[in-house]
Amino acid sequence: MSRAGSLRGYILVRLALMVPMVWVLLTVVFLMMRVAPGDPISATLGGKLSPVELARRQHELGFDKSIFTQYFEYLWDVVRLRFGTTITDGQSIGSIVLENGGATLTLTLAALLVALIVGLPLGLIAGRYRETVPDALIRLFGILSYAAPVFFVGLMCQIVFAKNLDLLPASRQASAIVQATAPDHTHILLLDLTLAGDWSGVGDALKHLILPATTLGLLVAGVFIRLVRVNVGQALGGDYVEAARARGIPEHRVVSFHAFRNALVPVVTVMGLQAALLLGGAVLTEQTFSWPGLGSRLLTYLNNRDYIGVQGLITVFALVVVFVSLIIDVVNAMIDPRVRY
């Protein structure tokens, strides 16, 4: 089979496998939201509406129908990219994603950048100097960064760098004056400020981004440290590395251009899997730093027992994770031909 044909076949198989995966995710989300007795309208507004008004709202949203009817209507709405309307504020999930998704996307990408900047070089050093003091210290750092609760790390960063040292802002996406005057074309503050040429506003937004991005990025950096360390160690024992050494290639080039490059292939794969970890961590990070993203809205609807809002946002998160994983799998198949055979 040709290279293009094998890649095309691999993509088609992944697309076919994605259908049952998405169906299982949607089913789990639907059932989770209906574990509690009653319906979302009663849970959210049961004490605020008269019985007649409560019955009318239940009928309008279809909660007086059978569970099977609700389930199939839910699946059909998702196919049409309709994720519902929140009970507490009457907003559609689509408008919430449009308004707040840019903030979550900015935080997630910045956190991934921090994770790569911290995790890759430390993993390379640990893999190069295995079973030494630097290796032990780096492994300890990786374990602590992964195991430490995100909200705890965020609070410590706020106390040290915002309160005690007064170096960085403690909360929000930008200062009040920048947020009030910034254009809102793309709903991504940094991009809007850049397009407007407001470089002082860009600097202010970047300063506000440092603490939450670092807090969330350290969570994933521990995964990259462990992965790169293991793969660099395995690569250094390979025949092609021994052959490179035998040809007189300097050790730093052997490590950097032979072992490290091969160690990056599984990192690309794991990056897709970390999307779920980053989105889950973003919920607590956004709450800790008052970041106006989807995680903050999700917690608001949880506190208000607005299960329609919770169900819609979790469905969006699940679909994002599935599609990111698909993209990473395709990229990985293009990088490493062994994946698609």
Secondary structure, 3 states (H helix, E strand, C coil): CCHHHHHHHHHHHHHHHHHHHHHHHHHHHHHHCCCCCCCHHHHHHCCCCCHHHHHHHHHHCCCCCCHHHHHHHHHHHHHCCCCCECCCCCCEHHHHHHHHHHHHHHHHHHHHHHHHHHHHHHHHHHHHCCCCHHHHHHHHHHHHHHHCCHHHHHHHHHHHHHHHCCCCCCCCCCCHHHHHHCCCCCCCHHHHHHHHCCHHHHHHHHHHHHHHHHHHHHHHHHHHHHHHHHHHHHHHCCHHHHHHHHCCCCHHHHHHHHHHHHHHHHHHHHHHHHHHHHHHHHHHHHHHCCCCCHHHHHHHHHHCCCHHHHHHHHHHHHHHHHHHHHHHHHHHHHHCHHHHC
